[in-house]
């Protein structure tokens, strides 16, 4: 049977378009139509602002939100000539040497539901043939991906517009860690790479959240009159993300540290985080543990497992450490990963079907995971 040819997902194609956007901004060839969407608001705002800087004046920027959209006003905004900025101290500068300003229209999640088919077709045709030096940006917030990917109108717009998906980098990605290190480097502060990784694990992969915590850490180091960031500083200053708290539950349980896992569970219980969500993340950690165990038994070096499986490098290293420290407690046909998988399946059924409090069942689960194979005295 012939294999089905690989087809890259639209959201992945759109994510790769970020490089095209960078090249256009650098070359100052940005006129045209754009669709910006995705979860990473920080980079979405960053590149939007870079485009806006080409307007020359705030008078050349029009923002339209939601149901404020009307076809007549939008067309009028696009066809209004851009205002050229005048530098009173450079009157003798030749006019033809000045860079012309752009007219920029930002449409924040515009409500197009009132458009007839005739108006919709006219809008599509207009967007394909925008006036010279005009930029139109359809701007969508986090969580609005389906509007772009499934909406028939935006599918048609994407055929001629540059559609960019601003994706969040995985927590352990080198791109994200390098970005963190760059912020401290600019302030002439020293940060080892493993500390930057820990910061990402603690705060999460939202660049907005990370930037806020980075600013706090820079201020703290200045106050302390120090030039080197330590892991203890991150733990003392930074607010842990929900995913980091859940990570503490799974890492504590799998490493045998019940106290660490139980404390993290109490924090999430106070936040009323869904027990199903917590269990799902624990299940993911156990799945990564099992896959790492299989790879090690097949003779794949730990350093190569991440590339083979797609599991983040730091998770592979953690899983390998859990296996090394916990496997010694098991004999015969039993194994630590097998017991973890069976416990997870058991409590998945209990949480979904039992009337017992979900947090109490999770506490039982992490207790059994923490002491699996050990004798409790």
C-alpha positions in Angstrom: 0.0 0.0 0.0 1.4 3.4 -1.0 2.1 5.7 1.9 0.1 8.9 2.1 2.4 11.8 1.4 3.2 14.0 4.4 1.3 17.2 4.5 2.4 20.0 6.8 -0.4 21.4 9.0 -1.6 24.9 8.1 -0.7 26.1 11.6 2.9 24.9 11.2 3.2 26.5 7.8 1.9 29.7 9.3 4.4 29.4 12.2 7.2 29.2 9.6 5.9 32.4 8.0 7.4 34.3 10.9 10.8 34.2 9.1 9.1 35.7 6.0 7.7 38.5 8.2 11.1 39.2 9.7 12.6 39.5 6.2 9.8 41.9 5.0 10.3 44.1 8.0 14.0 44.2 7.6 13.7 45.1 3.9 10.8 47.5 4.6 8.6 45.8 2.1 5.6 45.3 4.4 2.7 46.7 2.4 -0.1 44.2 2.0 -2.5 42.1 4.1 -1.6 40.1 7.2 -3.3 37.7 9.6 -1.7 37.4 13.0 -2.9 34.7 15.5 -1.5 32.3 18.0 -0.8 31.9 21.7 2.4 33.9 22.1 1.1 37.4 22.7 4.6 38.8 23.4 6.0 38.1 19.9 2.7 39.0 18.3 2.8 42.4 19.9 6.5 42.8 19.2 6.3 42.3 15.4 3.0 44.3 15.2 4.9 47.2 16.8 7.7 46.9 14.3 5.3 47.2 11.5 3.5 50.1 13.2 6.8 52.0 13.5 6.7 52.3 9.7 3.5 54.4 9.9 5.6 57.6 10.3 2.8 59.1 12.5 0.1 57.8 14.8 -2.3 59.6 12.5 -1.6 56.9 10.0 -2.8 54.1 12.2 -6.4 53.1 12.5 -7.6 50.4 15.0 -11.0 48.8 14.6 -12.3 46.4 17.3 -14.9 43.6 17.0 -18.4 44.9 16.1 -17.0 48.4 15.4 -16.2 47.1 11.9 -18.2 48.5 8.9 -17.2 47.9 5.3 -17.6 51.6 4.4 -15.4 52.9 7.2 -12.8 50.3 6.6 -12.5 51.1 2.9 -12.4 54.8 3.7 -9.6 54.3 6.2 -7.5 52.3 3.6 -8.0 54.9 0.9 -7.1 57.9 3.1 -3.6 59.1 2.1 -0.9 58.7 4.7 0.2 61.8 6.5 3.9 62.6 5.9 5.9 63.6 9.0 7.6 66.9 8.7 10.9 67.5 10.4 11.2 71.3 10.9 14.9 71.1 11.4 15.5 69.3 8.1 13.6 71.6 5.7 16.3 71.5 3.2 16.2 67.7 3.0 15.2 66.6 -0.5 11.6 65.4 -0.5 12.4 62.4 -2.7 15.0 61.1 -0.2 12.4 60.8 2.5 10.8 57.4 3.2 7.1 57.5 2.5 4.9 56.6 5.5 2.5 53.7 5.5 -1.2 53.7 6.1 -1.9 50.9 8.6 -5.3 49.5 9.6 -5.5 47.0 12.5 -8.6 44.9 12.7 -8.9 43.3 16.1 -11.1 40.2 15.8 -13.5 42.1 13.4 -17.1 41.0 13.4 -17.9 40.3 9.7 -21.1 38.5 10.4 -23.2 41.4 9.0 -21.6 41.2 5.6 -23.7 39.9 2.7 -22.0 37.5 0.3 -21.7 40.3 -2.2 -20.0 42.6 0.4 -17.7 39.7 1.5 -16.6 39.0 -2.1 -16.0 42.8 -2.6 -13.9 42.9 0.7 -11.8 39.9 -0.5 -11.1 41.6 -3.8 -10.2 44.9 -2.2 -7.8 43.2 0.2 -6.1 41.6 -2.7 -5.5 45.0 -4.4 -4.8 47.3 -1.5 -3.8 50.9 -2.3 -0.1 51.6 -2.4 1.7 51.9 0.9 -1.2 50.4 2.8 -1.0 47.6 5.4 -4.0 45.7 6.8 -3.5 43.4 9.9 -6.2 41.0 11.0 -5.2 40.6 14.7 -6.6 37.7 16.8 -6.1 37.0 20.5 -4.9 33.8 22.1 -7.5 31.0 21.7 -8.9 32.3 18.5 -7.1 29.9 16.2 -10.2 28.1 14.9 -11.5 31.4 13.5 -8.5 31.6 11.2 -8.1 27.9 10.5 -11.7 27.0 10.0 -13.4 30.2 8.9 -14.1 30.1 5.2 -13.4 33.9 4.8 -10.0 33.7 6.5 -9.1 30.6 4.5 -9.6 32.7 1.4 -7.7 35.7 2.8 -4.8 33.3 3.6 -4.4 32.5 0.0 -2.9 35.9 -0.7 -2.2 37.4 2.8 0.8 36.5 4.9 -0.7 34.5 7.8 1.5 34.2 10.8 1.0 31.8 13.8 2.8 33.1 16.8 3.4 29.8 18.6 4.8 29.4 22.1 8.2 27.7 22.3 8.3 24.5 24.3 9.5 25.0 27.9 12.9 23.4 27.3 13.6 24.8 23.8 17.0 26.3 23.1 15.2 29.3 21.4 13.4 30.2 24.6 16.4 29.7 26.9 18.6 31.8 24.6 16.0 34.6 24.6 16.0 34.5 28.4 19.8 34.7 28.6 19.9 37.6 26.1 17.8 39.8 28.5 20.3 39.2 31.4 23.3 39.7 29.1 22.0 43.1 28.0 22.0 44.1 31.7 25.6 42.7 32.1 24.3 40.0 34.5 25.7 36.4 34.6 23.3 33.5 34.2 24.3 29.9 33.7 22.2 28.0 31.1 20.9 25.5 33.6 19.5 28.5 35.7 17.8 29.9 32.6 16.2 26.4 32.0 15.0 26.3 35.6 13.5 29.8 35.2 11.5 28.5 32.2 10.4 25.4 34.0 9.3 27.5 37.0 7.5 30.3 35.1 6.3 28.5 32.0 6.7 29.2 28.3 4.7 32.5 28.1 7.2 35.1 27.0 5.0 37.8 28.7 5.1 36.0 32.0 8.8 35.3 31.6 9.6 39.0 30.8 7.8 40.1 33.9 9.8 37.7 36.1 13.0 38.5 34.4 12.5 42.2 35.2 11.8 41.3 38.8 15.0 39.2 39.0 17.1 42.0 37.4 15.7 44.4 40.0 16.4 42.0 42.8 20.0 41.4 41.8 20.5 45.2 41.5 19.1 45.6 45.0 21.3 42.9 46.3 24.3 44.4 44.5 25.1 41.1 42.8 25.8 40.2 39.2 25.1 36.5 39.1 21.6 34.8 39.2 21.2 31.6 41.2 18.5 29.0 41.2 17.6 30.0 44.8 16.9 33.5 43.5 14.4 32.1 40.9 12.7 30.0 43.6 12.5 33.0 46.0 11.3 35.7 43.6 9.4 34.0 40.7 5.7 33.1 40.7 5.3 29.5 39.6 2.9 28.8 36.7 0.2 26.2 37.1 2.1 23.9 34.8 5.2 24.3 37.0 3.1 23.4 40.1 1.8 20.3 38.3 5.3 19.5 37.2 6.3 19.6 40.9 3.6 17.1 41.7 4.7 14.6 39.0 8.5 15.1 39.6 8.0 14.8 43.4 6.0 11.7 43.1 8.2 10.0 40.5 11.4 10.9 42.4 10.0 9.6 45.7 9.6 13.0 47.3 6.0 12.8 48.6 6.3 16.0 50.6 7.2 18.1 47.6 4.3 16.6 45.5 1.8 17.0 48.3 2.7 20.7 48.9 2.3 21.4 45.1 -1.1 19.6 45.1 -2.3 21.8 48.0 -1.4 24.9 46.1 -3.4 23.8 43.1 -6.3 22.7 45.4 -6.5 26.2 46.8 -6.5 27.5 43.2 -9.3 25.0 42.4 -7.4 23.6 39.5 -9.2 20.8 37.8 -8.2 17.3 39.1 -8.6 15.9 35.6 -6.1 18.5 34.3 -3.6 17.6 37.1 -4.1 13.9 36.4 -3.6 14.4 32.7 -0.2 16.1 33.3 0.9 13.3 35.7 -0.1 10.8 33.0 2.0 12.6 30.5 5.0 12.5 32.8 4.5 8.7 33.3 4.2 8.2 29.6 7.5 10.1 29.1 9.0 7.9 31.8 7.9 4.7 30.1 9.1 5.8 26.7 12.5 6.7 28.1 12.7 3.3 29.9 12.0 1.5 26.6 14.6 3.5 24.8 17.2 2.8 27.4 16.5 -0.9 27.3 16.9 -0.8 23.5 20.4 0.6 24.0 19.7 4.1 22.9 22.0 6.6 24.7 20.2 9.0 27.0 21.7 12.0 25.0 20.0 10.7 21.8 16.5 9.8 23.3 15.2 13.4 23.0 16.0 13.4 19.2 14.5 9.9 18.8 11.2 10.6 20.7 10.7 14.4 20.6 10.6 14.5 24.4 12.3 17.6 25.8 15.9 16.9 26.8 15.5 18.0 30.4 12.5 15.6 30.8 14.5 12.7 29.4 17.3 13.5 31.9 14.8 13.7 34.8 13.1 10.4 33.7 16.5 8.7 33.5 17.4 9.8 37.0 14.0 8.5 38.3 14.6 5.2 36.7 18.1 4.9 38.1 17.0 5.8 41.6 13.7 3.9 41.8 14.3 0.7 39.8 16.5 -0.7 42.6 13.3 -1.1 44.7 11.8 -3.6 42.2 12.5 -7.3 41.6 11.5 -10.0 39.2 9.0 -9.0 36.5 7.9 -5.8 38.2 9.2 -2.5 37.1 8.8 1.1 38.3 7.4 2.4 35.0 4.9 -0.5 34.8 3.6 0.1 38.4 3.3 3.8 37.7 1.3 3.2 34.5 -1.1 0.8 36.3 -1.6 3.2 39.1 -2.4 6.0 36.7 -4.9 3.9 34.8 -6.6 2.9 38.1 -6.9 6.4 39.4 -8.1 7.8 36.1 -11.1 5.4 36.3 -11.7 6.4 40.0 -11.5 10.1 39.4 -13.9 9.9 36.5 -16.4 7.6 38.1 -16.1 7.9 41.9 -17.9 10.4 44.1 -14.8 10.7 46.2 -13.2 14.1 46.2 -10.8 14.3 43.2 -8.0 15.9 45.2 -8.2 13.2 47.8 -7.8 10.6 45.1 -4.9 12.5 43.6 -3.2 12.6 47.1 -3.6 8.8 47.2 -2.1 8.4 43.8 1.0 10.5 44.5 1.5 8.8 47.8 1.5 5.4 46.1 3.7 6.7 43.3 6.1 8.2 45.8 6.5 4.9 47.8 6.0 2.4 45.0 8.5 -0.5 45.7 9.5 0.9 49.1 8.6 -0.3 52.5 6.9 2.5 54.6 8.0 2.4 58.2 
